[in-house]
Amino acid sequence: MQVSGVEGMAMDFSQMRVLLVEASLTQQRIIKARLMELGVQYVTYAQSGQEALLAIRQGSPDLVISNMYLSDMTGTELLHEIRLDTETQATPFILISGERNWHLLDGIRQAGCVAILPKPFELNELKYALTATVNFHRKQSLSLSSYCVDDLNVLVVDDSTMARNHMMRVLRSMGVDRLTEATNGVEAARYLSEHYFDLVVTDYNMPEMDGEKLTAYIRENSGQQTIPIIMVTSEESESRLSAVMQSGVSAICDKPFDPNTVRTLLEEVLS
């Protein structure tokens, strides 16, 4: 899949192999037509979650695009099954859904998807998601003026194993390999007292010590008070997000933790 930068030159999706998980033949035709508008030539289909899992294991698609509600499972359950299998866990996943319930979509954000597209979606939304997929596959190192990417030491904090794994896969696709995991703010604080880090990437909602309290601890009580902090969250409350910004984070990244946004934020906070 040849590709230029996110901005500027046109993207080439012609070699991307897409598995479309959708029972409706009408929706299959609509989504395939939009994919073809963007140059995608290889689209195969699955009508159920189990059929999709078999196709993924046998065919290793570059991208899975799924409806939220399938005959045998939800899109969230499908993604969880994909992430639990060591052979398929790195497969990029896009959800297309008309679901507006924040709590129903949170599980798929936590499991790590490239994008959640509304139904119906705009062509530019699909293009952005395909671009994120290509950027994930191409594994291009970050361009930083003040740091050597190979030497970056990053602390990743999230109570969800799937979310941590997804964040680390995205970071590794950008050449960041020195990664330490923490399951909550308390554990992260202990690591920060014992080791030096160049960056903290943390979830917001966590038990024992959440991301906001962890940020306050780093800024007020740690020995690394100036370290860049990226907060990753699916939180939609403006008041809570305002409180997070005031606590001292360097940037906020919405879930899904997509490569396009993450690359931009990292190059901003580390340059």
N, C-alpha and C positions, 0 to 999 in steps of 0.2 A: 504494500500500500504506500505509494509515493505521496508525500505531503509536504507542503510548505508551512510557514508559520500560521498561527490562528488568524492573524490579520493580513490583509494585503492580497497576495496571490491566491488563485483558486485552489481548493483542495481536490485531491484525486482519490475517490472512494471506489474506483472501478474494480479493484482486486479484493475488496472486503467481502467476506463470506458471512451472511447474516442468517440466523435461524429465527423465524417469526413464529411465535407461539400464540395462536389465535384460532378459535373454533369457527368463527363466522367467516364464510367465504367472501362476503361483501367487505368486511373489514380487512381481510387478507389482500383483496384487490386494491383497496384504497391505500393501505400502508405501502404495498409493493410499488404502486404508482409514484408515491412521494419519494420512496427510496431511489427509484429509477430516475426521477427528475434530478437527483443529486449525483447520479452516475453509478449507483450500486447495480451490479449486474448479476450477482449470485445470491439468490434468496431461496431458502428451503423452508418447509412448514412443519409444524407439529400442532395437533389440535388439543392435546392434553399435557399435563405436567409430566406424567410418566413417559409419554412419547417423546417429550422434549429432553428429558434426562438421558434417555437411550440415544437420541440423536447427538447430544453433546458429547457423550462418552465415545461414540463411534466416529463422529465427524470433526470434532474440535473446531467449532465455528469461531470467527473473530469477534462476533457479537451476538447476543441473544436479546431479542425484543419481545416482550410478553405483555399480554393483557393482564389485568388484575385478577379477574375471576375466570377460572378454568373449570372444567367439569369435575376434576378430581382433587384440585387443590387451588390455593390462591397464588398470585404472583409472588407474594412474600414467602410463602412456603416453598415455592420452586427455587427462589434465590437462596434460601437457607439450605436446601438440599445441594445446590451447586457449590455453595461455600464449604459445606462439610466434607466434600469429596476432594481429597488431595490432588486428584487428576484434573478436576474441573474448577477448582476454587478461584482461579485467577481469571475466569471468563468474564469479560465485560457484560453488563446487563443494563438494559433500559426498560423501564416500565411505562406503558401507555394506559392511562386510566382517567375516567371521569370522576373518580372518588375525590371528595373534598374533605373527608373526615381526617383531621390531622393525626389522630391516634392510630387510625388504620394504616396510614402511610409511614408512620414513624419506624415500624419494624423493618421496612425495606430500606429506609435511609440508614438505619443502624447496620444492616447487613452489608452495605456498600454497593451502591449502584452508580452507574455513570450519570444517569439522569432520570427524572420522573417527568414525562410529558403529559400534558392535558389531552383530553379527547373532546373536540378535535384539536390538533396541534398545528402550529404554523410551520412553514417550511424552514424558516431560519432557526426555529427551536430544534428541529430534527438535525439540521446541519451542525449546530453547536454540539449536540450530543455525539454525532458521528466524528466530529473533530476531536472531541475528548477521547473517544475510543482509539483513534489513530495515534494520538499523542501518548496514550497509555502503552500501545504496542511498540512504538518506535524507540522508546527508552533513550531519549535525548537528555543529556546532562543539563543542569541549570547553568545559566550564564550570570556569574556573580563577580563583582568587582573587588569585594573586600574579603572573600572567603575562597578557599579551595574546596570544591564540592566533595572530593575524596576524604577530606579531613573533617567535614561537618559532623558534629556529635549531637544527635537529636533525641530528646525524650518524648515519647508518645504515650499519652495518658488517656485511658478510656476503660470503663468497667466492662464493656462488651468485647469479647475476644474477636468476634467477626469484624466489628468496627475497627479495632486495632490492626487486625490483619489487612483490612482493605486500605487503611491509611498508610501502612508500611509498604504495601505493594505499589501504591501511587508514588510514594517517596523514592522507592528503589528504582522506579521507571525513570526518575530524574537524576539518577546517579548517587542518591543519598543512601549509603549502606550501613553507616554506623548508627544503629538504632537501639534504644533501650526502651523496654515496655514497663508501664506502671498501670495498675488496675484501678487506682483512685488517687485523690490528692494527697492522702497521708503517705502512701507508698512513694509517690512522686517527690514529696518533701524530703523523705529520707534519702532518696537517690541524689537529690540536689545538694544535700549536706555532705555527701561522700564523693561526688564526681562533678566535673565541670562539663557544662553543655553549651552549645552554640544556639540552640533553639528548643522551645517547648511547644508541642502541638497537643492541645488538651480538649477533651470533651467538656461540655458545660454541666449536664446533669449526671452526677455520680454520687454513690453512697459515701458516708464518712466525711469526706471533704470534697465539695463540688469544684468546678472549674473557677468560679468567681472567688471562692475562698482560697483556692490554691494560688490564683493570681495575686490576691492581696498579701498572702504569705510571702511570695517571691519578692514582691515590690517593697515590703516593709521589714521582713525579718530574715530573709535568706542572705547568703553571701554572694548571690548573683542577681542583684536587684535590677540590672539593666538588660538582662537577657530578653531577646524577642520572644513574645508569646502569641501564638495563633490559637484562637478559640474556635472549636468546631462545634456547631450546634444546629438543631432543628427547631430551636425555640423561636416562637413567633410574637411573643409579648414585647411590645416596644419598651415598656418600663423596665423589664428585666434585661433586655439587650442594652439599654442605656446604662443600667447599673454595672453591667459587665464592662462596657467601654470605660466607665469612670474608674473601675478597679485597676486599670492599667494595661489592658491587653494591647498588643501591637496591631492586630487585625482580627476580624471575625469572618469565618468561613461557614457558609450554610452547608448543611448536609442536603444532598449527597456531596461527598468529598471528591469533586471531579478534577481531573488533571489540568484543565484549562485554567480554572480559578486558582488552584493551588500553586501552579507555576508562577502566575502573576503575583500572588501574595508573597511567595517566598523571595522572588527577585526584588520586590519592594522592601520587605522588612530586613533583608540581609545585605542590601547594597548600600 
